[in-house]
Amino acid sequence: MLVAVPLVMMLAAAPAADPVGAGRKAYSQCLSAQIQPALDKKLALGDFQSALKAKCGDKEAAFRAAIVADDKTSGMSEQEAQSDANDQVSEYMDKITSEYEDYLSPA
């Protein structure tokens, strides 16, 4: 019992999770999880991109919101924060699309 009390106190004092990091992780995992099912279905690139939006749209929205909120607390304007969020989401979409294209290309 004496060991449990300090453990509980340490857990209670643990810092809050990083919303941007958690959003980034959830979004990237969702995107990556869509590759194999799309390959199995032999989806064209455009259909793959549509499937990403449909399957990972909620994770993308959460990631965007976390970026914007964090940027605004750092002093960015709404427009700058939205632009940063757009850039970061685009990077993930470009990366996963490029990976999918590589899988589609004959070896």
N, C-alpha and C positions, 0 to 999 in steps of 0.2 A: 504494500500500500504506500509506503514511504517513497518508493521509486516512482510510482504513478503520479504523485502530486507534482514533482518538478517537471515531469514529461508533459503533463497537462498545461502547466504554466508556460513552458517553452512553446508549445503549440499555439496557445492563446496569444503569445507575444510575437508570433511569426509575422513577417511583413505580408501585406496583401499581395495577391498575385498580380503580375504585370498584365493588364488587359491587352496591350498591343502584342506582347509576346504570345499570350494565350490565343489571341485571335489569329496571329500569323501561323501558329502551329496548327490550329484547327483547319484553317483555310488551305494551307499547303498539303495537309494530310488528305483532306477531301479531294483536292485536285488530283493528287497522286493515285488515290484509290479508284479514279475513273478510267485510268489508262487501260488496264487489263480487260474490264468489261467492254470497253469500246473496241479494243482489238478483237475480242471474241465475236463481237457483232459486225466486225469489219466496217465500222463507221467511217464515212468520208470526213475529211478535216472539218468542214463546216458543221456537219452533224455532231462531231465531237465537241466543238466549241459551244454549240447550243446545249448539249448535254451537260457540259460543265456549268453553264449558267443555271440550268434547271436544278441540278443536283447540289450545287455548292453556293447558290445565291444567298442563302441565309448566312452562311459562314463568311461570304464576301461582305455582306452588309455589316455584320458584327465587326469584322476586321477594319472596314472603312470607318465605322463609328468610333472605334477605339483610337485609330490614328488621328482622326479629326479632334477628338476630345483631348488627347495628349498634346497635339501640336498647339491647340488653342491655350492650354495651360502653360505652354512654353512661350506664349506671346505672339503666335502667328495669327494672322487674320483668318476669317472664315474661308476666304478665297484661296489663300496660300495653303491652308490645311486641307481643303478639298483637292487642290492640285497635287499635294504630296500624297494623299490617299489614292488618287487616280494613278499616279506614277507607280506607287508600290504595287497596287493591284495589277496594273498592266505588266509589270515585270514578272509577276508570278504567272499570269496568263501566257505571256510570250514564252517563258521557260517551259511550261507544261505543253504548250502547242508545239514548240520545237522538238521536245522529246517525243511527242506522238508522231510527228512527221518523220523523225529518225526511225521509229519502229515501223512505219508504213513503207519506208524506202526499201527496195530489194537490196539484199546484201551483195 
